Structures are given as C-alpha cells and as structure tokens.
C-alpha cells in the first residue's frame, strides 16, 4: 500500500495492535478505542471526566521509546506527518522490522485521513460515519465564517502552556481550527 506521504509499505492483512505517535493517536482512537497499545497524552484530574478510560486503560504511556514499541508487539506503527515527531518512519521501520505508515493531520484533510485509516484498519463503515459527521457539522463552519463581513468576524487570541503565556502562531497544529475558519475560500468539501 501507499501511505499518505507516498511511501510504499507492506502491511499485514489483519491488524489487531497499533502503536501511534501523538498525532496519530486520536484519529486511531476515534476509529477503534481498543486497537492502540499505547496512549500519548496524560490524563490528569478533571480531564478524566472528559476522556474515555478506553484511551488509556490497559495501555502503556509511550510515544517515541523504541524499547516500549518492541515490548508492545504492534502489528503496525502509525505516525502523523507533523513536525515535532521524534520518529523517522523509514529509520523506524528498518530498525524494528514493523510496518510504519504516515497519515496527514490537517483539518481540511480529515475526511481523506479517516478514509485512509478506515481502509488500513479494516473499519470502512466507522470511518464513513466520522467523515459524514465532519462534512455535516465541522467542515461547513469555514463557509459560515467566511460569509461574515470582515469587521463582524470574531477575533481570537489563542494561548497555551501551563500559565497560558505561549502564543500559537498561524500554521501551528494547535491553531489549525482557527486558521481553517479564517481562510477566505471554501476549498475541498463543499
């Protein structure tokens, strides 16, 4: 098969265990809460009320530890194509002898990403449910905000970090929803 970055990878016909980096963990979890053998975001205190225990229960907290990947015996490794990942897919696959595929992780590509993952994980019906939801409720938001006159569009300052002092620039994964809503053109998914 060819992954979303054009790499040719041979994957097993049946996939039961997946190891992900942080960028792939959430879309994989959305498709199948049980297939991941790891989780990549800590769940502390009040956050536990909003995150399904299936995300982290009976799984190891790990993202880039080669030793942890090997201990988990995944059938496949799925990485996001975002900068900041500590894992190089080609080097990782060569070293571990485990297939590594890469997905895109940008909001406007979500339908394609979920369909791709649905094919890889043999979950096409579940992926189409998510794509239908995206097309109905999320992707049309850009059209709605672009219809507003420039002076009536909400202005947003998005900050994060432990003290809320880190600014997220345009193009950051953390601000992609805001970037998407600011785009003037209604692109792929009319």
C-alpha positions in Angstrom: 0.0 0.0 0.0 1.0 3.6 -0.3 0.7 5.8 2.8 -0.4 9.4 2.8 3.1 10.7 2.2 3.7 8.5 -0.8 5.8 5.8 1.0 5.2 2.3 -0.2 4.7 -0.1 2.8 3.7 -3.7 3.1 1.2 -4.1 5.9 -0.4 -7.2 7.4 -3.8 -8.3 6.2 -5.1 -8.3 9.8 -4.2 -5.6 12.2 -5.0 -6.0 15.9 -2.4 -3.9 17.7 -1.3 -0.4 16.7 1.4 1.8 18.1 1.0 5.6 17.4 2.7 8.8 17.9 0.7 11.7 19.5 -0.5 13.0 16.1 -2.0 9.6 15.1 -3.3 8.5 18.5 -6.5 10.5 18.4 -7.8 9.6 14.9 -6.9 5.9 15.5 -8.7 6.0 18.9 -11.7 7.6 17.2 -12.0 4.7 14.8 -11.3 1.9 17.4 -10.9 2.5 21.1 -9.2 -0.8 21.7 -6.7 -1.2 18.8 -4.0 1.1 20.2 -1.5 -0.5 22.6 -0.3 2.9 23.8 -1.6 6.4 24.6 0.3 9.7 24.2 -1.5 12.3 26.3 -1.6 12.2 30.0 -5.0 12.2 31.6 -4.9 14.0 35.0 -7.6 15.0 37.5 -10.6 16.7 35.9 -9.6 15.7 32.4 -10.6 12.1 33.2 -14.3 13.2 33.2 -14.0 14.2 29.5 -11.8 11.4 28.1 -12.9 7.8 27.8 -11.0 5.5 30.0 -10.6 3.3 26.9 -8.0 5.8 25.7 -5.5 5.0 28.5 -6.7 1.9 30.4 -4.5 -1.3 29.9 -2.2 0.7 27.7 1.3 2.0 28.1 2.0 5.7 28.1 4.7 6.0 25.4 5.3 7.8 22.2 8.8 7.5 20.9 10.6 4.9 23.0 11.8 2.1 20.7 12.0 -0.2 23.7 8.3 0.4 24.5 7.3 -0.1 20.9 9.0 -3.5 20.9 7.5 -4.5 24.2 4.0 -3.8 22.9 4.4 -6.1 19.8 2.3 -3.9 17.5 1.3 -5.2 14.0 1.8 -1.7 12.6 3.1 1.8 13.7 1.1 4.8 12.6 2.7 8.3 12.7 1.4 11.7 11.9 3.2 13.9 9.3 3.6 16.8 11.7 6.9 18.4 12.5 8.0 17.7 16.0 7.6 13.9 15.8 10.6 12.2 17.3 10.2 9.2 15.0 11.5 8.9 11.4 9.3 6.4 9.6 11.9 4.9 7.3 14.5 4.6 10.0 12.0 3.2 12.5 10.7 0.6 10.0 14.2 -0.5 9.1 15.3 -0.8 12.7 12.2 -2.5 14.1 11.0 -4.6 11.1 7.5 -3.4 11.8 5.5 -1.6 9.1 5.2 2.1 9.6 2.6 4.3 7.8 2.2 8.0 7.9 -1.0 9.9 7.9 -1.7 13.6 7.3 -3.1 15.5 10.3 -4.7 18.7 9.0 -8.3 19.6 9.5 -9.1 20.0 5.8 -7.6 16.6 5.1 -9.6 14.8 7.9 -12.1 13.1 5.5 -9.2 11.6 3.5 -7.3 10.7 6.6 -10.2 8.9 8.2 -11.0 7.0 5.0 -7.3 6.0 4.7 -7.2 4.8 8.3 -10.5 3.0 7.8 -9.0 1.1 4.9 -5.8 0.3 6.7 -7.6 -0.9 9.9 -10.5 -2.5 8.0 -13.0 -0.2 9.5 -14.6 1.5 6.4 -18.1 1.9 7.9 -16.8 3.6 11.1 -14.6 5.9 9.0 -17.6 6.9 6.8 -19.6 7.7 9.9 -16.8 10.1 11.0 -16.5 11.6 7.5 -20.2 12.2 7.3 -20.1 14.0 10.7 -17.2 16.1 9.6 -18.9 17.0 6.3 -22.2 17.8 8.0 -21.0 19.7 11.1 -17.3 20.7 11.0 -16.2 21.5 7.5 -19.1 23.8 6.7 -18.1 26.1 9.5 -15.5 27.7 7.2 -18.2 28.7 4.8 -20.3 30.2 7.6 -17.4 32.3 9.0 -16.2 33.4 5.5 -19.7 34.7 4.8 -19.4 37.2 7.7 -18.1 40.7 6.7 -14.5 41.1 7.9 -15.5 43.5 10.7 -18.0 41.1 12.1 -15.7 38.1 12.3 -14.7 37.1 15.8 -11.1 37.9 16.7 -9.4 35.2 18.7 -6.1 35.1 20.7 -5.2 31.5 21.4 -2.5 30.9 24.0 -1.5 27.8 25.9 1.2 26.5 28.2 1.0 26.0 32.0 0.5 29.7 32.5 -1.3 30.5 29.3 1.6 32.6 28.0 2.6 30.6 24.9 1.3 32.1 21.7 0.3 29.7 18.9 1.3 31.1 15.5 -0.6 30.7 12.3 0.2 27.3 10.8 0.6 25.6 14.2 -1.2 22.3 14.8 -2.8 23.8 17.9 -4.2 26.7 15.9 -5.3 24.9 12.8 -9.0 25.2 13.6 -8.6 29.0 13.8 -6.6 29.0 10.6 -9.2 26.9 8.9 -12.0 29.3 9.9 -10.0 32.3 8.8 -9.5 31.0 5.2 -11.3 33.1 2.7 -12.1 30.3 0.3 -14.3 27.3 0.7 -11.9 24.7 -0.7 -12.3 20.9 -0.9 -15.5 19.9 0.8 -18.5 21.9 -0.4 
